[in-house]
Every structure is written in structure tokens, then in C-alpha cells.
């Protein structure tokens, strides 16, 4: 296993996206959904990104990339169409020990962004370790269609039962046993 799978809490964390095109726009929207404080570095932005900047949902530095812009950031995404600039951003981030994702270049990244499904509190990540993103996307579509609606509903039910069990049952092992019986006995939740 090359990658260590984890989900990051980005709420209130300074995250920078270098680039102002459609790929950068997708990355910005994902970061905003996660509650990140997003700063974008680019001389130009898509109309959508300009709108977000105008609404103060993101901050925008209307400039080409400079190393000084990434100081004190938690996470960095390089989404520039010039591979040399992306490589420079990667090198600067790694020297500063900042998490870096260079879009379309896993070898220059300290992390990759998996395909994922998010329905309420249910999050399923799918990765081919950067080898076949199209396959990850296909698996995501299949899972979304076949399993996610049932399991996201089932999660809400289990959450409610678990809260109630914490109040009514003081024995952790018994609570765990009850929840496991519910989960194992419900192989096709409805």
C-alpha cells in the first residue's frame, strides 16, 4: 500500500489553490465544502471563482505564483497548466513541509485526492493510487447507484439507535454487540 488512507478535517485551515481555471475551480469548491479557508493565487479566474472572491468566500491574490504566498498554509493544490510551475510549487511546498497535491502528477504530490461519495455523514473514498482515475470514477458511479442510497438511510437509523443505546446501556461491550447484530442482520438495509 503506497498511500495511507485518511480523511482530513480542514475546517478553518488555510488552504491554497494555485491556478484559476476549471480544475482549480473544482478543487476550490471541494475545499469550501470541507470548511477550509481558501486562498487562490492566479492572475486570472473563471467567472465562478471571481464570483466567490466577490462574495468574500475565498481570498484572491491576482498574481503569478511566488514562494512567499504559501507561507503558513496547511495544504496546497497546484492546478496550473504549466508543468514547470507545478513542479516548482511542489518543491517549495515539500521544503516548507506543506501537504501538496499537484493535479495530474501523483509523483510530485504528498497526497492524492481520491474519488469519493458523500451523502450526509457517509463518506466513501475510492482510489486506484493514481493509476487509473477513470476506473475510480466508474466505481464511484456504480456504488452511488447500487449501495449509497440504502446505506446513507441506514446510517441515520444506526446513529439514532447508537445515541439511545449510550443513554440506556452503560456496558460498552453490550452496546457494541447490539450494534453489530443490527448491522450484520441488515445485509440489505431498506
Secondary structure, 3 states (H helix, E strand, C coil): CCCCCCCCCCCCCEEEEECCCHHHHHHHHHHHHCCCEEEEECCCCCHHHHHHHHCCCCEEECCCCCHHHHCCCCEEEECCCCHHHHHHHHHHHHHCCCEEEECCCHHHCCCCCCEEEEECCEEEEECCCCCCHHHHHHHHHHHHHHHHHHHHHHHHHHHHHHHHHHHHCCCHHHHHHHHHHHHHCCCCCC
